[in-house]
């Protein structure tokens, strides 16, 4: 059974366990998490009890999010319109009025808002393409079909491009998407997300992604992480390992990219803080699998029983499969997001079916009981409703909440990038 732990999303805190090689209903545990990016936080005792959930649905449908700045009066095209509009923030009677400036309305018209997503669906670490291509706008189609408007508009378009798991291609994809979209979303791939976030900063385009590295992203004004970063998750993971695998020898394999250095350093610190029985951290080269046999042999020889792996999903799958042929079958653990998605790891079963990974959203087993609207929408529009589609639905709901907060605060449906 592949299990996915859910300790975080925006302002929601919970811990959930799910199966990724075949759903197992009701396998959830509650815990506290953090959306602040701190290294502190408590993890549950790990007891897997049916129905023991702290409202994970809030993470999908009701998550709050920080809003961007910039508002005007009335919808416009890609540029022009009034600037310097004064608005009083909603919910704050007597508060000083805010003077807002902005004129870049790229991707925004009087009737529609254009959004975009990039992710690797080809290349060294592919993610399933069908959900990205067919389900990326399912949330928006569902709410608009029910008569709801988004900032007064009756259409939200979502464009998608494959970044092929390379930063240069990702930048090219983001440049093309940004020419006609209000904001960009990176759905996976740390190096690609970092590259696009830096492009978005220079281009003054809002950019969102799940939490990944902090290298090159901290301090960017236009970048927003919708979940905890990898370094922020490591102490929680070490706590979980200490509680649930007490005394067992632990090791780690992490891709040797500079963008994983912060996570690797944070993990090594967390290992010492939690006093784990630790072997070592091995860093593997990116883009080939020549290391797998030797690393599996070294970990097996050292008696490692619990292995933290931070790599592309394809590396994880290939390692687990090869290690299995060598008689090395440790308990795999890790941080979110991609290795907790069934649609990503299906090809790795049964070798990866016991892995435990943090995730910012609950599993399909919980969603089937508590989110019938997701499955009903998928059936109505004839698109996939796998857990990758569920993740995209959740991300869209976060964006929607941002738009709603924007309108509440600025008392306007005008939308600018500023």
C-alpha positions in Angstrom: 0.0 0.0 0.0 1.4 3.4 -1.0 0.5 6.0 1.6 0.3 9.7 1.3 0.6 12.0 4.3 -1.1 15.4 4.2 0.3 17.8 6.8 -0.2 21.1 5.0 -2.0 23.4 2.5 -2.1 27.2 2.6 -3.9 27.8 6.0 -5.2 24.2 6.5 -3.4 21.7 8.8 -4.0 18.0 8.6 -2.4 14.6 8.0 -3.9 12.0 5.8 -2.7 8.6 4.6 -3.8 7.1 1.3 -3.0 4.3 -1.1 -1.3 5.1 -4.4 -1.2 1.6 -5.9 -4.9 1.0 -5.1 -7.0 3.1 -2.8 -7.7 1.9 0.7 -10.7 3.8 2.0 -10.6 5.4 5.5 -6.9 5.2 6.0 -6.3 8.6 7.5 -4.6 10.1 10.5 -4.9 13.6 11.9 -1.9 15.8 12.7 -0.8 19.4 12.7 1.2 21.1 10.1 2.2 24.6 9.0 1.8 26.9 6.1 4.4 29.3 7.3 7.5 27.5 6.1 8.9 27.1 9.6 10.8 24.0 10.6 8.6 23.5 13.7 5.5 21.5 14.0 4.1 18.3 15.5 3.4 15.1 13.6 0.7 12.6 14.6 1.5 9.4 16.4 1.0 7.6 13.1 -1.8 5.4 14.3 -3.8 4.6 11.2 -7.4 4.7 12.3 -10.4 4.8 9.8 -12.2 8.1 9.7 -9.6 9.9 11.8 -9.4 13.1 9.7 -9.2 16.8 10.4 -11.4 18.1 7.7 -9.1 17.6 4.7 -11.8 18.8 2.4 -11.1 22.3 3.6 -7.7 21.9 1.8 -9.4 21.4 -1.5 -12.5 23.6 -1.5 -12.0 26.3 1.1 -8.3 27.2 1.4 -7.4 30.8 1.9 -4.5 32.3 0.1 -2.6 35.5 0.0 -4.0 37.9 -2.6 -1.8 39.9 -5.0 -2.0 43.7 -5.3 -3.5 45.9 -8.0 -7.0 46.9 -8.8 -8.8 49.3 -11.0 -12.3 50.1 -12.0 -14.0 48.1 -14.7 -12.5 45.3 -16.8 -10.2 46.1 -19.6 -7.9 44.5 -22.2 -4.2 43.8 -21.9 -3.3 47.4 -21.1 -4.8 50.8 -20.5 -7.7 51.6 -18.1 -7.6 53.7 -15.0 -4.7 53.6 -12.6 -4.3 55.0 -9.1 -7.8 53.7 -8.0 -8.6 54.2 -4.3 -10.3 51.4 -2.5 -11.0 50.6 1.1 -10.2 47.1 2.2 -13.2 45.0 2.9 -14.0 43.8 6.4 -12.0 46.7 8.0 -14.4 49.5 8.9 -12.6 52.8 9.4 -9.3 51.5 7.9 -7.3 53.9 5.8 -8.1 53.7 2.1 -5.5 52.1 -0.2 -4.4 53.7 -3.4 -3.8 51.0 -6.0 -2.0 51.4 -9.3 -1.7 49.1 -12.2 -2.5 48.8 -15.9 -1.2 45.4 -17.0 -4.3 43.4 -17.7 -2.7 40.7 -19.9 -5.0 37.7 -20.0 -8.0 39.7 -18.6 -11.0 40.9 -20.7 -14.4 42.1 -19.8 -15.7 38.5 -20.0 -12.8 36.1 -19.3 -9.7 35.5 -17.3 -6.9 33.4 -18.9 -4.7 31.3 -16.7 -1.9 28.8 -17.5 -0.1 25.7 -16.3 3.3 24.2 -17.2 4.5 20.7 -16.1 6.8 18.0 -17.5 4.7 15.4 -19.4 7.7 14.4 -21.5 11.4 14.2 -20.8 13.3 12.6 -18.0 10.5 12.8 -15.4 7.2 12.8 -17.2 3.8 13.3 -15.5 0.6 11.9 -17.0 -0.5 14.2 -19.8 -4.2 13.4 -20.0 -5.2 15.1 -16.8 -3.1 18.2 -17.5 -4.6 18.5 -20.9 -8.2 17.6 -20.2 -8.8 18.3 -16.5 -6.8 21.5 -15.9 -10.0 23.7 -16.2 -12.5 21.2 -14.7 -13.0 23.3 -11.5 -13.6 26.5 -13.5 -16.0 24.8 -15.9 -17.9 23.3 -12.9 -18.5 26.5 -11.0 -19.3 28.5 -14.1 -21.7 25.8 -15.3 -23.5 26.4 -12.0 -23.9 30.1 -12.8 -21.1 31.5 -10.6 -18.9 34.2 -11.9 -15.2 34.9 -11.2 -14.5 38.6 -10.6 -17.7 39.3 -12.6 -16.6 37.2 -15.6 -18.3 34.1 -17.0 -15.3 32.4 -18.5 -11.9 31.1 -17.1 -9.6 29.7 -19.8 -6.6 27.5 -18.8 -3.7 26.9 -21.2 -1.1 24.2 -20.7 2.4 23.6 -22.0 4.8 20.7 -21.5 8.1 22.0 -20.1 9.9 18.7 -20.9 11.7 18.7 -17.5 14.3 21.2 -18.5 14.7 24.8 -17.2 15.4 26.3 -20.6 12.3 24.7 -22.2 10.3 25.7 -19.1 11.3 29.4 -19.5 10.3 29.3 -23.2 7.0 27.7 -22.3 6.4 30.3 -19.6 7.3 33.1 -21.9 4.7 31.9 -24.4 2.0 31.3 -21.8 2.7 34.7 -20.1 2.0 36.5 -23.4 -1.7 35.7 -23.1 -2.3 34.6 -19.5 -2.9 36.6 -16.3 -0.8 34.3 -14.2 1.4 31.2 -14.4 1.3 28.0 -12.4 4.1 25.5 -12.2 2.7 22.0 -11.4 5.9 20.0 -11.0 9.6 20.0 -11.4 11.8 21.9 -9.0 14.4 23.2 -11.4 11.7 24.2 -13.9 9.6 26.0 -11.3 12.6 27.9 -10.0 13.5 29.0 -13.6 10.0 30.1 -14.4 9.5 31.9 -11.1 12.6 33.9 -11.8 11.4 34.7 -15.3 8.0 35.7 -13.9 9.7 38.0 -11.4 11.5 39.8 -14.1 8.4 40.0 -16.3 6.2 41.0 -13.3 3.8 38.1 -13.9 2.1 36.4 -10.9 3.4 32.8 -10.4 2.2 30.0 -8.2 3.5 26.5 -7.5 3.4 23.8 -4.9 6.2 24.3 -2.4 9.6 23.1 -3.7 13.1 24.5 -3.1 13.6 27.9 -1.4 16.8 28.5 -3.4 16.3 31.4 -5.8 12.7 31.8 -4.8 12.9 33.4 -1.4 12.1 37.1 -1.6 10.5 37.0 -5.1 7.5 39.4 -5.0 5.5 37.7 -7.7 6.0 34.1 -6.5 3.6 32.3 -4.2 4.0 28.7 -2.9 0.7 27.0 -2.2 2.2 24.5 0.2 5.2 24.0 2.4 8.6 23.9 0.8 10.8 20.8 0.8 13.2 22.2 3.5 10.2 23.1 5.7 8.8 19.6 5.5 12.0 17.8 6.5 11.8 18.2 10.2 8.2 17.0 10.1 9.3 14.0 8.2 12.1 13.3 10.6 9.6 13.5 13.5 7.3 11.1 11.7 10.2 8.6 11.1 11.3 8.9 14.7 7.8 8.2 16.0 6.8 5.4 13.6 10.1 3.7 12.9 11.9 4.1 16.2 15.4 2.7 16.3 15.5 1.6 12.6 18.5 2.7 10.5 17.6 5.6 8.2 19.3 6.8 5.0 18.6 9.2 2.2 19.1 9.5 -1.5 18.7 13.0 -3.0 19.2 14.3 -6.5 22.4 16.2 -6.9 21.0 19.5 -8.1 21.7 22.8 -6.3 18.0 23.3 -5.9 17.9 20.4 -3.5 20.8 21.6 -1.4 18.5 23.4 1.0 16.3 20.4 1.5 19.4 18.1 1.9 20.9 20.4 4.5 17.6 20.8 6.3 17.2 17.0 6.4 20.6 16.5 7.8 19.9 19.0 10.5 16.5 17.4 11.3 18.2 14.0 11.5 20.5 15.3 14.2 17.7 17.2 16.0 15.5 14.1 16.1 18.4 11.8 17.0 17.7 9.3 14.2 19.8 6.1 13.8 21.3 7.5 10.6 23.7 6.0 8.0 24.3 8.8 5.4 22.9 10.9 2.6 23.8 10.0 -1.0 23.4 12.5 -3.8 22.7 11.0 -7.2 23.4 12.6 -10.7 20.4 14.1 -12.5 19.4 12.7 -15.9 20.7 9.1 -15.8 20.3 5.9 -13.8 23.9 4.7 -13.6 24.0 5.2 -9.9 21.1 3.0 -8.9 22.7 -0.4 -8.5 25.7 0.9 -6.5 23.5 3.1 -4.2 21.1 0.3 -3.6 24.0 -2.1 -2.7 25.5 0.5 -0.3 22.2 1.2 1.5 21.5 -2.5 1.7 25.0 -3.3 3.0 24.6 -0.6 5.7 21.4 -2.2 6.9 19.2 0.8 6.0 15.5 0.1 6.7 13.9 3.5 6.1 15.0 5.5 3.1 14.1 9.2 2.4 14.2 9.7 -1.3 14.0 13.1 -3.0 14.2 12.8 -6.7 12.1 12.7 -9.9 9.3 10.1 -9.8 11.0 8.1 -12.6 14.2 7.9 -10.5 12.2 6.7 -7.5 10.4 4.1 -9.6 13.6 2.8 -11.3 15.5 2.7 -8.0 12.7 0.8 -6.2 12.5 -1.7 -9.0 16.2 -2.3 -9.3 16.7 -2.4 -5.5 13.9 -5.0 -5.2 15.8 -7.3 -7.6 18.8 -6.9 -5.2 16.7 -7.9 -2.2 16.6 -4.4 -0.9 13.1 -3.3 0.0 13.2 -0.4 2.6 10.4 1.6 3.8 10.4 4.6 1.5 9.5 8.0 2.9 9.5 11.5 1.5 8.1 15.0 1.1 5.4 16.2 -1.2 4.2 16.5 -3.9 4.6 14.3 -6.9 5.5 11.0 -5.3 2.2 10.9 -3.5 0.1 10.9 -6.7 -1.3 7.6 -7.9 -1.3 8.6 -11.5 2.4 9.3 -11.4 3.5 6.1 -9.6 1.3 3.5 -11.2 4.1 2.1 -13.3 6.1 1.4 -10.2 3.8 -1.0 -8.5 4.3 -3.2 -6.6 7.8 -2.0 -5.8 6.7 1.5 -4.6 3.4 0.5 -3.1 4.4 0.9 0.6 6.0 4.4 0.2 4.9 7.2 2.6 5.0 10.7 1.3 3.6 14.1 2.5 1.0 15.7 0.3 -1.0 19.0 0.3 -4.3 17.4 -0.6 -6.3 14.3 0.5 -6.7 11.1 -1.5 -9.4 9.9 -3.8 -10.8 7.6 -1.1 -11.7 10.6 1.0 -12.8 12.7 -2.0 -15.2 10.0 -3.1 -17.1 10.3 0.2 -16.8 14.1 0.6 -16.4 15.7 -2.8 -19.1 14.3 -5.1 -19.0 17.5 -7.1 -15.5 16.7 -8.3 -16.5 13.4 -9.7 -19.9 14.7 -11.0 -18.1 17.4 -12.9 -15.6 14.9 -14.4 -18.5 12.7 -15.6 -20.5 15.6 -17.0 -17.6 17.0 -19.0 -16.0 13.6 -19.8 -12.6 14.2 -18.4 -10.3 12.2 -16.0 -10.9 12.3 -12.3 -7.7 10.7 -11.1 -5.8 12.2 -8.1 -3.7 14.4 -10.4 -7.0 16.0 -11.7 -8.0 16.3 -8.0 -4.7 18.2 -7.3 -5.5 20.6 -10.2 -9.0 21.0 -8.9 -7.6 22.0 -5.5 -5.1 24.4 -7.0 -7.8 26.1 -9.0 -9.9 26.4 -5.8 -6.9 28.2 -4.2 -6.8 30.6 -7.2 -10.5 31.1 -6.9 -10.2 32.0 -3.2 -7.5 34.5 -4.1 -9.8 36.1 -6.6 -12.6 36.2 -4.1 -10.4 37.8 -1.5 -9.2 40.3 -4.0 -12.7 41.4 -4.8 -13.6 41.6 -1.1 -10.5 43.6 -0.2 -10.5 46.0 -3.1 -14.2 46.3 -3.8 -13.5 45.9 -7.5 -13.6 43.2 -10.2 -10.9 44.9 -12.2 -7.8 42.8 -12.3 -4.2 43.8 -13.0 -0.9 42.1 -12.5 0.4 44.8 -10.3 
